Every structure is written in structure tokens, then in C-alpha cells.
Amino acid sequence: NNILNGLDGYILRVGNLMNRFTDGKFQPNVNENAYINRLISYYKIGCIPNYLLDGYLELTPVDCCANAILKILQYNSKTNRIFHLLNHKTIDIYRFINILNKFYDKISIVNNETFLKTIDKILNNPYSNDILSGIINDFDENRKIVYSSPVKIKSGFSIKYLNKVGFDWPELDEDYIKKFLDFFYNLNYFKRKDDV
């Protein structure tokens, strides 16, 4: 409302801010990032239920987001003041898992029954409960993982506006995903196939 009354401000709704696109570097307090904790949990569990493979990951590289903000400020507009700054070029979970499995210890794709048996084994081991910390709140009352949301973000206007001012979101290709994963490998979150 204040913007409508002449306040020189913007509303910028950012996506899942992730590793820089240029070099894969990320925030120092990795353990406070829920998205990453979820990924680490699946890695430690060693499997993912096949019904999640239809989903996707929205990763907004933080340096790209910063560039988008600079473009918006550089081309100051009196009428366009609300933007969704998220990388709409998502990556399918199936493709992400395949890239991870190419370089690191495998995450197996299993049916729901096998997944739940694995979860039960972890729950029955008092020394392993922390493995589930990243996903424990994602189970519904039927012990199914739920990531869908009734809120659907429409960023079409922001995408077109950014294109007009010379900015486009990057494709999340294998090179970026490898840099993304290597960052966490260097923090000892992952193991490579040839590690002892």
C-alpha cells in the first residue's frame, strides 16, 4: 500500500536460494538450510521412494538472484514493483538423482514399502535417528512424504520483465549440479564411489 502511495520500494519474493552458479559456493551455515537438510537425509537413508520422482527441485542460485535484483534496480520502473525471483528452470528429481549417482554413493529408487521398512530400521536404532531429521516433518498421517503445496507461484510476469531488461535464469545442467554436490562433498556430507 505504501508503494502505491509513492514509497520508493520493491517487494521481491525470492525462491530457494542455493549455491552460486559460477562456482558452487554456498552459505557457511549449511546445517540451518531445510532444503539441504532434506537432501542430506535422503543421502544418509540411501534411498528415495519412487513416487517422488515425478517432482522437481527449484534451485535459485544466489548469484543469479543478486544479478536479477541489480537488473530490476538498474531499470527502475514506477509501475512494476513486485517480483517473484525464483529460477523457473527446475530440475526433475529423477535427473538430479541420476547426476548424484554418477559421481557419489548411490541413492536407490525403491517402492514405498521398501522405503518405509528402511525408515523403520532407522527409527529402531537409537544411534541413527538424526538421519531422519531433514525429512521427519514431511510425512503425512499415512506415512507418505508430501511436498505438494496448494500455493502455486506464478512468476510469468517477472520472467518476461527480466528478459526485457537482459536477464535470464540459467539451466540447471549437470555442470552446475556437480558443483552444487562437490561443495557438500568438501564438507564431508557425501562420499565418492572411490573413497575409502
Secondary structure as the mmCIF struct_conf table of DSSP 4:
data_model
#
loop_
_struct_conf.conf_type_id
_struct_conf.id
_struct_conf.beg_label_comp_id
_struct_conf.beg_label_asym_id
_struct_conf.beg_label_seq_id
_struct_conf.end_label_comp_id
_struct_conf.end_label_asym_id
_struct_conf.end_label_seq_id
TURN_TY1_P TURN_TY1_P1 ASN A 2 GLY A 6
STRN STRN1 ILE A 11 VAL A 14
STRN STRN2 LEU A 17 MET A 18
BEND BEND1 ASN A 19 ASN A 19
TURN_TY1_P TURN_TY1_P2 PHE A 21 ASP A 23
BEND BEND2 PRO A 28 PRO A 28
HELX_RH_3T_P HELX_RH_3T_P1 VAL A 30 GLU A 32
HELX_RH_AL_P HELX_RH_AL_P1 ALA A 34 ILE A 45
TURN_TY1_P TURN_TY1_P3 GLY A 46 GLY A 46
STRN STRN3 CYS A 47 PRO A 49
HELX_RH_3T_P HELX_RH_3T_P2 ASN A 50 LEU A 52
TURN_TY1_P TURN_TY1_P4 LEU A 53 ASP A 54
STRN STRN4 TYR A 56 LEU A 57
STRN STRN5 THR A 60 PRO A 61
HELX_RH_AL_P HELX_RH_AL_P2 VAL A 62 GLN A 74
TURN_TY1_P TURN_TY1_P5 TYR A 75 TYR A 75
BEND BEND3 LYS A 78 THR A 79
STRN STRN6 ILE A 82 LEU A 85
STRN STRN7 ILE A 91 ASP A 92
HELX_RH_AL_P HELX_RH_AL_P3 ILE A 93 PHE A 103
STRN STRN8 TYR A 104 TYR A 104
BEND BEND4 ASP A 105 ASP A 105
STRN STRN9 SER A 108 VAL A 110
HELX_RH_AL_P HELX_RH_AL_P4 ASN A 112 LEU A 123
TURN_TY1_P TURN_TY1_P6 ASN A 124 ASN A 124
TURN_TY1_P TURN_TY1_P7 PRO A 126 SER A 128
HELX_RH_3T_P HELX_RH_3T_P3 ASN A 129 LEU A 132
TURN_TY1_P TURN_TY1_P8 SER A 133 ILE A 135
HELX_RH_3T_P HELX_RH_3T_P4 ILE A 136 ASP A 138
STRN STRN10 PHE A 139 PHE A 139
TURN_TY1_P TURN_TY1_P9 GLU A 141 ASN A 142
BEND BEND5 ARG A 143 ARG A 143
STRN STRN11 ILE A 145 ILE A 145
BEND BEND6 PRO A 150 PRO A 150
HELX_RH_AL_P HELX_RH_AL_P5 GLY A 156 LYS A 164
TURN_TY1_P TURN_TY1_P10 VAL A 165 GLY A 166
HELX_LH_PP_P HELX_LH_PP_P1 TRP A 169 GLU A 171
HELX_RH_AL_P HELX_RH_AL_P6 GLU A 174 TYR A 185
TURN_TY1_P TURN_TY1_P11 ASN A 186 ASN A 188
BEND BEND7 TYR A 189 TYR A 189
STRN STRN12 ARG A 192 ARG A 192
TURN_TY1_P TURN_TY1_P12 LYS A 193 ASP A 194
#
